[in-house]
């Protein structure tokens, strides 16, 4: 498989040292060029972002293109970017400061973002925001899904 974007979600445990298994499904989606080295940063909504190195370089280049230098500097300083790599047991070590920021204790939910980037969520926080646990949430999802003409709606029309 040679994906240009990650696909899927996976939940794994976090041990007492802050290590978490990098999910097998996502490891299978890595190319040889992606390697086993990543950058983890703070993300929006009290999440973490896990970038393959090439995606992190693209992100930083896009950030540098912003016209508002103050905003760019604020984001750069707030990222708390950390280099991580898979150990021999396919785990990554998440820094304590980032674990605290994202409210990650026992488990982490890996969620696809854009390209070869993942969001790392507190599972409860993710489910509260995106869990489709009410009829209103399901209706909003259906409207968003069918609203852009991505697929046929329930009536068989685009």
C-alpha positions as CSV (number, residue, x, y, z in Angstrom):
1,X,0.0,0.0,0.0
2,X,1.2,3.4,-0.9
3,X,-1.1,5.9,0.7
4,X,-0.6,9.7,0.6
5,X,-3.0,10.1,3.6
6,X,-3.7,8.1,6.7
7,X,-7.1,6.3,6.8
8,X,-8.9,5.2,9.9
9,X,-8.9,5.5,13.7
10,X,-7.4,3.4,16.4
11,X,-7.3,3.5,20.2
12,X,-4.3,2.4,22.2
13,X,-3.2,2.4,25.8
14,X,-0.6,4.8,27.3
15,X,1.8,3.3,29.9
16,X,3.1,5.0,33.0
17,X,6.1,6.3,31.1
18,X,4.0,8.0,28.4
19,X,4.6,5.4,25.8
20,X,1.9,4.3,23.4
21,X,1.8,1.8,20.6
22,X,1.7,3.3,17.1
23,X,-1.3,1.4,15.7
24,X,-0.6,-1.4,13.3
25,X,-3.1,-0.2,10.8
26,X,-1.3,3.1,10.5
27,X,2.2,1.4,10.4
28,X,1.0,-0.5,7.4
29,X,0.1,2.8,5.7
30,X,3.6,4.2,6.1
31,X,5.9,4.0,3.1
32,X,9.6,3.4,3.3
33,X,10.1,7.2,2.6
34,X,7.9,8.0,5.6
35,X,10.3,6.2,7.9
36,X,9.7,5.6,11.6
37,X,10.4,9.1,12.8
38,X,7.7,11.7,13.6
39,X,7.2,15.2,15.1
40,X,4.5,15.5,17.7
41,X,3.0,18.9,18.5
42,X,0.2,20.6,20.3
43,X,-2.9,20.8,18.1
44,X,-6.2,22.6,18.2
45,X,-9.0,21.4,20.5
46,X,-6.5,20.2,23.1
47,X,-5.3,17.5,20.7
48,X,-1.8,16.5,19.7
49,X,-0.7,16.3,16.0
50,X,1.6,13.6,14.9
51,X,3.4,14.3,11.6
52,X,5.6,12.2,9.4
53,X,8.7,14.3,8.9
54,X,7.8,15.4,5.3
55,X,4.3,16.5,6.5
56,X,5.8,18.5,9.3
57,X,8.1,20.3,6.8
58,X,5.0,21.1,4.6
59,X,3.2,22.4,7.7
60,X,6.1,24.6,8.7
61,X,6.4,26.0,5.1
62,X,2.7,26.7,5.0
63,X,3.0,28.4,8.4
64,X,5.8,30.6,7.1
65,X,3.6,31.7,4.2
66,X,1.1,33.4,6.5
67,X,1.0,37.1,6.3
68,X,0.4,37.8,10.0
69,X,3.9,37.3,11.5
70,X,2.6,37.7,15.0
71,X,0.1,34.9,14.5
72,X,2.8,32.7,12.9
73,X,5.2,33.3,15.9
74,X,2.4,32.5,18.3
75,X,1.7,29.2,16.7
76,X,5.4,28.4,16.3
77,X,6.1,29.0,20.0
78,X,2.9,27.2,21.1
79,X,3.5,24.0,19.2
80,X,6.0,22.5,21.7
81,X,7.3,20.4,18.7
82,X,9.1,17.2,19.8
83,X,10.9,14.6,17.6
84,X,9.8,11.1,18.4
85,X,10.5,7.7,16.8
86,X,9.2,4.2,17.0
87,X,11.1,2.0,19.4
88,X,11.8,-1.7,18.9
89,X,8.2,-2.5,20.1
90,X,6.6,0.1,17.8
91,X,5.9,2.6,20.5
92,X,6.4,6.3,20.7
93,X,7.1,8.3,23.8
94,X,4.9,11.3,24.3
95,X,6.3,14.1,26.4
96,X,4.6,14.8,29.7
97,X,3.9,18.4,28.8
98,X,2.0,17.3,25.7
99,X,0.1,14.5,27.5
100,X,-1.1,17.1,30.1
101,X,-2.1,19.5,27.4
102,X,-4.2,16.9,25.6
103,X,-5.6,15.4,28.8
104,X,-4.2,12.0,27.9
105,X,-3.8,9.5,30.7
106,X,-4.6,5.9,30.1
107,X,-5.7,5.8,26.4
108,X,-5.2,7.8,23.2
109,X,-7.4,7.8,20.1
110,X,-5.5,8.2,16.9
111,X,-7.6,9.9,14.2
112,X,-6.7,10.7,10.6
113,X,-6.0,14.3,9.8
114,X,-4.8,15.7,6.5
115,X,-2.0,13.9,4.6
116,X,0.3,11.7,6.7
117,X,-0.8,13.5,9.9
118,X,-2.7,12.1,12.8
119,X,-4.6,13.8,15.6
120,X,-4.2,12.2,19.0
121,X,-7.3,12.7,21.1
122,X,-8.5,12.0,24.6
123,X,-11.2,9.4,23.6
124,X,-13.9,10.9,25.9
125,X,-13.3,14.4,24.5
126,X,-13.4,13.1,20.9
127,X,-16.7,11.2,21.5
128,X,-18.3,14.2,23.2
129,X,-17.4,16.3,20.1
130,X,-17.9,13.8,17.2
131,X,-19.5,10.7,18.7
132,X,-22.9,11.1,17.0
133,X,-24.6,10.2,20.2
134,X,-27.8,12.2,19.6
135,X,-30.3,12.4,16.9
136,X,-29.3,16.0,16.3
137,X,-25.7,15.0,15.9
138,X,-26.6,12.3,13.4
139,X,-28.8,14.6,11.4
140,X,-26.0,17.2,11.3
141,X,-23.5,14.6,10.1
142,X,-26.0,13.4,7.4
143,X,-26.5,17.0,6.2
144,X,-22.8,17.7,6.1
145,X,-22.1,14.4,4.3
146,X,-24.7,14.8,1.7
147,X,-24.6,18.5,1.4
148,X,-21.4,18.8,-0.7
149,X,-22.5,16.4,-3.4
150,X,-19.8,13.8,-2.3
151,X,-22.3,10.9,-2.6
152,X,-25.9,10.2,-3.2
153,X,-28.4,11.2,-0.5
154,X,-31.0,9.0,1.0
155,X,-33.4,9.8,-1.9
156,X,-30.8,8.4,-4.4
157,X,-30.0,11.9,-5.8
158,X,-26.8,13.8,-5.7
